[in-house]
Amino acid sequence: GNESYRGRSNFEKYFTQSQHAYEMRCLNIPNTKHFHGVTKIAEAQELWGRLRTALEWNQFDVVQNEECEDSHGNDVLNRAQYEALARQGLL
């Protein structure tokens, strides 16, 4: 925050220092490689919003994505379909 650095190496070193980690925690943003080189708070928050959306989109949903098969090893179904067929006695 409001620092100036002489040279690229000093600038890069800042992102590994505890002060940078503290400032990122204050913004509720994880201190990951994604944010190295980002110098503006608004840019960091925008990037975190995009990353968070991508992470939520890639989350594994057990109800939608878990696959089940019958006792013979046939018919790969999602869990909701499997349970519905099992309640009907078709499995």
C-alpha positions as CSV (number, residue, x, y, z in Angstrom):
1,G,0.0,0.0,0.0
2,N,1.4,3.3,-1.2
3,E,4.9,2.0,-1.5
4,S,7.5,2.7,-4.3
5,Y,10.2,0.2,-5.2
6,R,13.5,0.7,-7.0
7,G,13.9,-2.1,-9.5
8,R,11.9,-5.0,-10.6
9,S,13.5,-7.4,-8.1
10,N,12.5,-5.3,-5.1
11,F,9.0,-5.0,-6.6
12,E,8.8,-8.8,-7.0
13,K,10.2,-9.4,-3.5
14,Y,7.4,-7.4,-1.9
15,F,4.8,-10.1,-2.9
16,T,6.6,-12.7,-0.8
17,Q,6.8,-10.5,2.3
18,S,4.6,-10.7,5.4
19,Q,3.3,-7.1,4.9
20,H,1.8,-8.1,1.5
21,A,0.2,-11.2,3.1
22,Y,-1.2,-9.1,5.9
23,E,-2.7,-6.6,3.5
24,M,-4.3,-9.3,1.5
25,R,-5.8,-10.8,4.6
26,C,-7.3,-7.4,5.5
27,L,-9.0,-7.4,2.1
28,N,-10.3,-11.0,2.6
29,I,-8.3,-12.2,-0.4
30,P,-6.0,-15.2,-0.3
31,N,-2.3,-14.5,-0.9
32,T,-1.7,-16.7,-4.0
33,K,0.4,-16.4,-7.1
34,H,-2.6,-15.2,-9.0
35,F,-2.2,-11.8,-7.3
36,H,1.6,-11.3,-7.8
37,G,2.1,-8.1,-9.8
38,V,-1.4,-6.7,-9.1
39,T,-0.9,-3.3,-7.7
40,K,-4.4,-1.8,-7.3
41,I,-6.9,-2.9,-4.7
42,A,-9.8,-2.7,-7.2
43,E,-7.9,-5.0,-9.6
44,A,-7.2,-7.5,-6.8
45,Q,-10.8,-7.5,-5.7
46,E,-12.0,-7.9,-9.3
47,L,-9.6,-10.8,-9.9
48,W,-10.7,-12.5,-6.7
49,G,-14.3,-12.2,-7.7
50,R,-13.6,-13.9,-11.1
51,L,-11.4,-16.6,-9.4
52,R,-14.1,-17.2,-6.8
53,T,-16.8,-17.6,-9.5
54,A,-14.6,-20.0,-11.4
55,L,-13.9,-22.0,-8.2
56,E,-17.6,-22.2,-7.3
57,W,-18.4,-23.3,-10.9
58,N,-15.9,-26.1,-10.8
59,Q,-17.1,-27.4,-7.4
60,F,-18.2,-31.1,-7.4
61,D,-21.9,-31.4,-6.7
62,V,-22.7,-34.8,-5.1
63,V,-26.4,-34.7,-6.0
64,Q,-25.8,-33.9,-9.6
65,N,-22.5,-35.6,-10.4
66,E,-22.2,-38.7,-8.2
67,E,-22.7,-41.8,-10.4
68,C,-24.2,-45.1,-9.2
69,E,-24.7,-48.4,-10.9
70,D,-27.0,-51.3,-10.3
71,S,-26.0,-54.6,-8.6
72,H,-25.0,-56.0,-12.0
73,G,-22.7,-53.1,-12.7
74,N,-24.9,-51.7,-15.5
75,D,-26.7,-48.4,-16.0
76,V,-24.5,-45.6,-14.8
77,L,-27.0,-43.1,-13.3
78,N,-26.7,-40.0,-11.2
79,R,-27.7,-40.5,-7.6
80,A,-31.1,-38.9,-7.8
81,Q,-32.1,-41.2,-10.7
82,Y,-30.7,-44.3,-8.9
83,E,-32.6,-43.6,-5.7
84,A,-35.8,-43.0,-7.6
85,L,-35.5,-46.3,-9.4
86,A,-34.6,-48.1,-6.2
87,R,-37.7,-46.7,-4.5
88,Q,-39.8,-48.0,-7.4
89,G,-38.2,-51.4,-7.0
90,L,-36.8,-51.4,-10.5
91,L,-33.2,-52.1,-9.3
